Amino acid sequence: MKKRILLSFVFLLSAGQIIFAQTKEEQEVKERMWGDQFEGFQQTKAPEKWKDESAVILGRTFDYEVKALPVVPKLYEGTFFHERVLLQDKAAIEKYSEFNTGVILGKKGIFKYSKDKEIYIGIKIIKPDGKVEEVDTTEGVVKEMESDNKKAEYKSFAVPGIDVGDILDFYYVEKRIVPSGVIAKLETQYIPVASEYPVVIQRIALNHKKWCFLLAKSVNGAPELKFDRESEEGYRTYSLVDRDREKIDYDDYHWFFPRREIPMIKFEAYFSTARARKVFGSYGFFLTQNQEMKSTLKDEEILNLISWAKRVSKSQYSGLDKFISENYKKEKDINVFLEEAYYFARQESYRKGFENAYLNDLKQPNGIIDLAFAAKMSNFLDKKKISYDFIVTPKRWDTGLDDMLLYDELAFLLRINTPDPIYLTNFNRFSLYNEIDPGFQGNEAYKISFKNKSLIKLNKNIPVCPDNFSVSTTELNVRLSDSNLQQMVVNESTSMTGALRNKYISSFVTPYEYIDACKNDKYETPLLVDVYKSKGKIEELTKMRETKVNEDNTDRKTEVQELIKGELGLKNDFDIDSIRIVSLGMWSEASELKYSVDYRINEFVNKVGPNYLLEIGKLMGGQIDIDDKEVKQRKLDVYFPYARAYENEICFEIPNGYTVNGIENLVSDFSNGYCEFHSSAEMVSNKLIFKTRKAYKTNFMKAENWNDLLDMLNAATKISEQKVLLKKI
């Protein structure tokens, strides 16, 4: 896949109003960016040690500024990115031949500009003889991309006429106005100082004015931000200069959390009045009382936050008290008692209001965040005198325990102190009782001592669920079509548990299947048609429901088709005959997501004279492709999403008049401490039974064990490439 330059320092940027006309604002931006005298923008040559690199970044700056606008309750936020890069081979020419901006993930066809954001772009080509050519960026072409089955459109700008030895000098600027109220938190940003090309010198500067606050921290070995100056306008600036930064080419790495490994600066900007910091504890406790940048999180701040959350939720969940007292007052089994409380809370937070919002295309209720859930449930546990620990831990993909700083990095859960501890976490519309969110598994964590007003580090990390907790079990019954022996007729029956169930459940369970399965009588959340007494209203709701159900079934069929196509690595579209949900997996007593799909594909069977060559290994699903660069160069730790296993049983019916050769090549047996792959094959009557099991036994591996993983992947890939011959008798 060809790489193109995305005009964002880290991630995809939202679309904005791209300014090209010579307005006063545009001219001011151009003068500011091209007029920056930072020493990196005077560089024309790369160090000799980097002569064999594809490209070298001679200079790079990232400047961020935020301020409150006078009179109106709004904030100004500006991001200024400038890079000067020396192109040293054809790969760099290809990469920098096109710039992309304005990406919005969503439905196909959406491309709109945000009224509160303006984007400014400038591109220059500097030839080896010193000649400067400015690229015309007034013409952009709208293109489409796809990520995780989501469509997006973006604007693309061609950069013609660049050659090896040229310097590309470009800037990208975003400005926007944001409503603030009395308190506001702007989007978290992560700015890496290492990239796929080495950097001669770079500068990062964060600027904020009165009533705006900065939480910022250098992590993973990045240089420290230091106070630089306070301008006459009242901006306080914190900055760093970094030199001679070697490359870390990680863009295409698998199972990798950049925020845990790559040297970077992370920060959040806030606006708040003094009064708001006292009232809104969720943000206020993290802000200093002066204008200094904050880079550490104190124990008392976390304690104050949790105490505030418990206090404001003290009077809530009266419905839970009533439900438990009416139905489980005499229940002695804590596990039963808590499970019922959990599902009542899930129903109250997500099911109520859901149907009305869904039918009328309104914003669906988001339920509650994990802090609110933990606070409310802890109050309930206090009242019932049940022993528990209130635990705070980072979100695994964001940071380690020692680097926690930002509000969005924190996660909160409860651990009930029973002989076999019960965890209350992973709270969402489909969540199950006593399942630990994969984003916390294996984490270091603190428990809160409200009595001593302190944080106590846990002696043991939060447990990692084993691979047999999250399992995808698939049975494929396959035969060749009577009318076309190159067409497979497939019945797929799949069961998913644990985190794999959580990942796929929203793709298979439609909104009304969810609504109907919510035990509405038990939790007193009736369907809308049961609420209204008007015959006309009931008829209207019935028609609305029928329309929605038909739309949902069509959408599900499309989504499942894309899922199967991706899983099997199919090149062409295919036909799905039916989809059946056997078990929704919404309750502890039936926790598996089970479904069955009937479909026909016209791949994996090739005619060879009177015989047929069957690519049976492909039916176990596509295998992960690790390119040579990652195979040989990876020195970064491996973060799996969770331990998990994939089990397949492929039952292939041999057509009459044929025999099968080559099944001995379908056998494999590989295992180590981190992963395993096993496969077997045998003939039972006229059917070839081909079984596989691939398991990731842990959610983390040190980089030095990388080859252990590669050995397993190679074993699985080898079997996936195997074929058998259907030989004419």
N, C-alpha and C positions, 0 to 999 in steps of 0.2 A: 504494500500500500504506500503510495506517495505521501510524503509529509509536506505540509504547508505551514507557513508561519501564521500562528494565531495571535492576533494583537491583544495579548493579555500576558501579564507577567507570570501568572500562575494558572488560572483556570479560564474557562469560557466566560466571556463577558456578555452581559445583556445588551440588547440592541439599544441604540440611542440615536439622537438626531445628528447625523454626520454633517459637519459644516465644511463647505468648500469655497463658498463665495468669499470675497475679500471684505468681510465685515470687520468692524473695529475689534471685536472680540477675537476673531480668527487671527488678525494681524498681531494682536498683543500676544497670543499664544505662540505664534510663529517666531516672533522676536525673542520671546522668553526661551523657547526651546533651542533654536539655532544659536542664540546668543550666550548659552551656558558655556562658561570658560573652564569647566571641569577638565582636568588634565587628560582624562581618558579620551576626550573628544578632540585632542590635539595629536593623538597617536596615529601613526601611519604604517608602522611595522610591528610584527609580532616577535616575541622572543624566539631565539634560535631553537630552544628546546621543544617548541610547539610547531615546528616547520612541517611535520607530517600530519598534523591535525586537519580535519576537513574544513574547519573554520575556527577563528579565534575572535573572541569578543574583546575589542581593544578598550572600550569604555562603556559603562552602563550606569544609569541613574534611575532611582525610583523615589519620587517626592510625593508625599501625601499631606494634604492640609484640610482642616475642618474648622468651621467657626459658626457661631450663631448669628443670624442676620438681625439687624436692629428692627425693633418694633414688632415685626411679624414673627409668629412662632414657627420658624423654619430654620433649617441648617443648610449651609453650603459645604459640599464635599468635593474635593478635587484630587485627581490622581494623574501624575505626570511621569510617563515612562519614556526613556530615551536610550537608544542602543546604537553602538558603532561596531560593526563586525567586518572582519577581513575574510573574504571568501577564498579558500585555498585549493578547492578541487571541484569536480563536476557535481558531486553529491550536494555540496553546499549551494551551488548554483541552482540545482533543481529545487532544493528546499526553500530557498529565498526568492524563487521566481514568482511567488504568489502570496499575498497577504490576505488573511481572512478576518472578518470582524462581524459583530452583530448577530451572534448565535442565540437563538431562542429554542430550547427544547420544548416540544409539544406536538400538536397535531400537524400533519402534513399540510403545507400551504400557508402556515402562519408566518408572517414576517411584518413586524410593526415596530415603530419607533416610540420610545418612551418620551413623553413630553417634558419630563423633568431631568433628562440627561442629554448632554451635548458631547459629541465625540469629534476630536480634531486629529487629523493624520497628516504627517509630512514624511516624505521619502526622498533621499538623495543618493545618487551613485557617484562615487569619487574614483576616477580612473587613476592608474599608476602614475600618469604624467601630471596629476594634480587637477585635471579638468573635472568640473562638477556639473552633473546633470540632475535636475530636479524632476521627479516623476509626477505626471499628471494624475491626481487622485480624484478627479471630478467624475470619472466614469467607473462604476462598480457593477459587477454582474452578480445577480442573486443565484445562489446554488443551494444544493440540498445535501445534508449529511444524515447519518443514522447512528444512534448509540443506544444500546440496551433496548432495541425494538422501538425506540422513540425517534420520530422524525424531527428534523430541525432545518431551518434555512439560515443562510448567512450571506454576507456580502463579500465578494472577492475582488481583489485589485491585482492586476498583472504588473510585474516589474520587468519590463523588456530590456534587452541590451546589456545584461550583466555578464561578466566574464571572470575567469579565474584571475585572481590578483586584484579585483575591484574591492572597494570598501563600500558597504551599504550602511548608510546613516539614516535612522528613522526615529520618529517619535509617535507616541500614541497618548492622547490626553482625554480624560473623562471629567466632565463637570456636571454636577446635578444639585438640585434643590430638594430637600427632604422635609416634610412636615415633622414637627418635633413634639408639640405639647409641652408638658412640664418635665418629661424625661424621655429619652430616646436612646436606643442602642443601634449603632450602624453595623453593617455586615462585617463579620470577622474576616481578616485577611491573613494569608500566609505567604511570605515573600522569601523564596529560596535565594541563597547566595551562590549555590552551585547549580550547574546546568549541564547539558550534553556537550557544551564546548567550554574550553578553559577561558578564564576571564583575567585580563591584565589588571584592571582596576575598576572598582564600582563604588557607588555611594548610595546609601539609603537614608532618607531624612523624613521624619514625622513632625508635622507642625500643627499646633492647636492654639486656639485663643480662649479667652475667659468663658467660663461655663461649659467648656468642652474638656473632656478628660480622656486620657490615653492609658490603656493597659497594654503593655508591650513587653516581650521577652525574647531574648536570643536563645535558641535551642540547638541541640545536636552539633555543638562546636562552632556555631556562628559567632562572629565578633559582637561585643556588647555595644548596645546603643548608649550614648553619653549625651548629657546636656551640652548643647552647642552655644546657643545664644537666645536672647529675647529681642525681637525686632521692635522698631519704633511703632509698628502697627499693633503690637501686643502679641504676636505669635511667639510661642516658646518652641524651640526646635531641638529635637534629639536626633542624633545622626551617627553614622559609622562610615568608615572608608575601609574597604577590603581589597587586598592586593594579591596577585599571583595565585588565584584560585583554580585548582585543578578541576577537570571535568568529572561529572558523575552522570553517565548516560543511562538513565533509568526509565525513560518515557514508556517503553514497551515491556517493562518487567511485569511478571505475574506475581500475585500474592505479596503485595508490597504496600506499605503505608508510608508515603513520603514524609508525613509530619512527624513520624517516629525516627526517621533515619537521615533525612537530608538537612544539612545546615540551613537554617532559615530564621526569619524574624516573624513572629506572630503578634497580631495586635487587634484591638477593638477600640473604637472611639465611641464615646457617650456624650450626651448633653443632659444636664440635670441642674435644677435649682437646688439650693440647700434644703428647702422644705421637702422637695420630692425625694431626696436621698433618705430622708427619715421615714417617709410614708411607703415608698415602693422598695421594700427590702430586697426583692429579687435582683435588683440591680444596685440599689443604693449602697449596700454593705460592701461593695467591691470598689467604691470610689473614694479617693482621698478627699480630705477637706480643703486641700490647696491645689495648686495647678501642676504639681510635680507628676511626672510620668510614674505609673505604678508597675512594678515588675515582679512582685511577690504576692502570694496569697497567704494571709495569716490564719492560724487556727481559729481565732476568735471571730473572724469574718465568716467562715463556714458555719460556725456555731450560731452566730447571730442570724444568718440566712435561714438555717433550718428552724431555729426557734421562732423566727418571724413567720415562716410558712405554717408551722404548727399552730401558732396563735391565731392567724387569720382564718384557718380552717377549723377552728375549735367548735364552732356551732354548726358546721356542715355535716352531712351524712346522717341527718336525723332519720332519713328514710331507711338507712342501713340498720340503725338501732331498732327501728320498728319491725323491719323484716325479720331480723334474727330473733327478736323477743317473741314474735308471733309464731315462728316456725321452728326455731331450734333452741328454745329456752332451756330445755332439759338435756340438750346434747352434751355429752361428756368428752367425746373424741375431738381433740383440738383440730386435727386434720380435716375432719368433716366440717366442723364449725367454720374454719378459715376458708375452706374451699367455697362454701356457700356465700360467705361474705365477699370473696374475690369476684365471683361471677355476678353477684348483685351489683357490685361496684362497676364492673364492666358494662353491664346492661344500662345502668343509670348514666354512665359517661358517654356511651356510644350509640345505643339503640334508640333512646328517647330523642325524638326530633329527626331521626335519620330518614324515615320513610317520607315525611313531608318535604324535607329538603331535597331528597332524591327525585320525587315525583315532579316537583315544581322547579327543578334545575337551580336550586338555591345552594349556597355554600353549605356543605355538609358539616355537622358538628365535629370538631377535632378531638373531642374528649378532653383529657387533662394531661399535662406534662408529668414526667415521672416524679418531680419534686412535690407537686400538689398531691399526687396519688399516695406517695410515701408518707407525706405529712398527715393526710386525712386518715389513712389506715393506721398510722402509729397512734393517733388519738383514740381510735377505736380499740386498739390493743391495750392502750393505757387504761381505758375505761373497764375493759374486761380482765385486767390484771394478767395479761399474757406476756411472758418474758420474750424480749426480742432485742435485736441490735439494729440501730439505724446506721446504714453504711453509706459512705460517699467514696466514689471511685471515678477515675477518668474514663471517658469514652475511649475505647481501646485504639481506635484508628487515629485519635487526635494527639494523645500525649501519654507519657508515663506519670506516675504518681508525683515525682519530685518536680515536674515541670507544669503542674496544674496552675492555671492562672485565670483563664477566661470562663465566664459563666456558662457558655455553650459547651465547654469541655467536661463539665461535671455531670455525673450521673448519680442517682439516689435509689437505694433499694432497701428492703427490709429482710432480715434473716431471723426466723423464728427459732428460739432456742429449745427445740425438741431433740430427743436422742439422735434422730436423723434430721438435721436442720432443714427447714422449709424456707424457700426463697420466694419473695413476692417482688416480681420485676417484670420487664417485658410487657408492659400494660398497653394494650391496643385493642382494636375491634375484634381481632381473631386470637388474641393471646390466651394461653392456657395457664392454669394454676400450677405453681411450683416448677416453672421452667425458667432457667437462667438465660438472660439475653446473651447471645454470642458476643456482643460488644463489650461485655464485662468479664467473660470467662478468662481465667488465668491472671486477672489483674491483681496488683497490689491494691490495698484499700485501707481506709480508716473506719473505725466504728466510733460513734459519738457517745461520750460519757456526759449526759446531761447533769448528773449529780456533781461531778468534778469540773464540769465545764471545760472539757478537753477532748482532743482527738487521740485515739489510741490505734496505732498501726496493727493490723491483723497479723497474727503469727503465721498464718497460712494464706496464700492467695485464694481468691474466689475460685471455686472448682471449675475444671474444664470437663464438660460432658464428653463421655467417650464416643467413639465412632458409631457404636451400635445404638446411640440415642437419636442420631439424625441419619436416617436410612431411606434411600429410594430403592424400592423393590419393583422391578418391572418384569412382566411375563408377556412375551410376544408369541402369539400363535400365528404362524406364517404359512401360506400356501401360494402356489402359482395359479394365476387365473386360468380357467379352462380354455378360454378363447385366446389368451395371449400369455405364453410361458415366460415372457420377459416382464410381466407385471406381477408384483407381489400384492397379495390380499392379506392385510394385517389386522389382527385384533390385539390391541395393547391394553393390558390391565396394570395399573401402577398404584402403588401405595407409598405415601411419604409420611415421615415422622419428624419430630423435632424441628430444627432450624430449616431443613429442606421443605417441610410442610409450610412453615412460615413464609418462606421465599415465594412459593408458587400458589398459595391458597387464593390470593386475590385474582389470579388469572383464571382459575377454574370455577370459583364460587361466585355466582352473580349476585347483585344486590338483593334481589327478592328471595333468592335461595337463603341468603344470610338472614334476612328479615323473618322469613317463615321458620327458620331453625332456632330462633332466639328464645324459645320457651316463653312465649309472650303471655300466656295465661298465668304461669308461675310468677313472673315478675311484673305483671300488670302493665304491659306495654302492648295494647291491642292494635290490630291493623286499623287503618283509617276507615275502611269500609264498615268496621264494627263500631266505630265511634259515632258516625253520622246517622241520623234517622230519616233524613230526606231521601226519598226514592231517586230524585233527580241527581242529587249529589253522589249517592252510591253508584248509580249508573255511570256518572262522569269519572269517578275514581276507578271503577272497574275497567273502563276503556283505557284510561291513562296507564293502569297497571299492565294491561295486555300489550299496549304499544311498547312500554318500557321492557317488558320481558322479551318480546320479539327482537327488539334492538340489542338487548344484552346477549341473547343467544347468538345473534349474528356476529357481534363483536367478539364473543368468546371463541366462536369457530375460527375467526381470522387469527386471533391471538394464539390459539392452540396450534393452528397450522404453522405459524411462524416458529413456535416453540419446537415442534417436532422437526421442522425443516432444519432448524439450527442444531438440535441435538444429534440428528443423524447425518448432518452435513449434506443434505440434499441440494442439488443444483437447480432443480426444477420445481415448479408448483405441483401440487398433487391434490387428490380428492379425499375429503373427509366425509364419510357416510353418516356417522353418528358420534355423539359424545354423551356419556352417561356418568353422572356423579353418584357414586355408590355410598360414600361417606364424606360429609363435609369437614369432619375433624374439628368441630367447634367446642367439644366438651371433653372433660377428662376421661369419661367412661367410653368415649369413642374418639380417640385423639388422632387417628390416622386420616389423612386426606386420601381418599380412594376414588379413582375414576377409570373409565374404560373408553377407548376410542377405536373406532373402526375406520380404516383408511386404505387407500391403494396407492402404490408408488411404482414408477416406471424406471427405477434405477437398481443397480447392484446385480442385475442378471444380464449376462452377455452371451450371445449365441456363438458357438465355436463349432462349425460344421454341423453334425447331427447332435452335438452335445451342448450343454450350457455351463458357463463358468459363473458360480455364485460367490459374490463378495460378502460372505456371511459375517466376517469380522466387523463390517461396517454397521451391522445391526446392533452391536453393543454400544453404539453411540460414538460421536466424534471424540477424538483425543486432543489433548492440549498440545499445541505446536510451540515448542521453545526454539527460538532462532539461535543461530550459532553464536551470536554476540552474547546473549544471556547465558548460554551453556558454558562458554569459556571465561567470561569476564565477571560474572556475578560475584560480588563480595558483600552483598547486603542481606540482612536477615529475612527470613521467609515468614510472612504473617498469613496463615490460612484464615478464611472467614470463620471456620469452626471445624472440629473433627467430624467426619462423615463417611458414609459408605454407599456405594452404588452396586446393587445386585441385579443381575439380569438372568433370566431363563428364556432362551430362544428355542421354541419348539417348531422345527421346520418340517413340513410334510413333503416327503419325496414323491414327486408325481409318478403315476403309473407308467411303467415301461422304462424307468430310469433307476440307476444305482448311483451311490455317492462314493467318491474317492477323495482322500486327503484329510479325513477328520483327525488323524494323528497329529496334524500340525496345529490343532486348536488347543493344545494342552500347555499350561504354564503354571509355575508355582514359585512365587517370589514374595519374600517378606523380610522386613527389618524392623527396627524399633520405631520407625516413623510412619511407615506406609506398607501396603501389601497389594499384590495382584495375584489372583488365582483364576484359572479357567480349566474347564473340562468339557469333553464331548463324548457322546455315545449314541449308538443306534438302539431305539426301542420300537420294535415292530417296524413300521415304515416311516418313522420320524427320527430326525436328527435332533438330539437334545444337547444344546450348547449353553453352558453356564459360565458366568463370570462374576467376580467380586473384586472391586477396587475400593480400597479404604485409605483415608488419611487419618492416622491414629491420634493426631495432636493438632492444636491450632497454631503452633509456633515451632520453627526450626532455626537454629543458628546457621549462619552462612557457611560455616565449615562442614555442615552436613548436607550441603546442596546436592552433592553427587549421589547420596542415598535416595533422594527424591527422583533424580534423573534416572536412576537404575529402574525404579518402579515404573516411571512413565514410559521408558523404552520398552519394558516388558509388555505393558498394555498396548502400546502402539504396534508392536510386532504382531500381536494377536489380531488387532483390529485390521491389519492389512492382509490377513490370511483369506484364501479362497478355497472353495471345494468344487469339484467337478461333478456335475450331474451327467452321468454317462449313459448314453442310449444302450439299452440291452439288446 
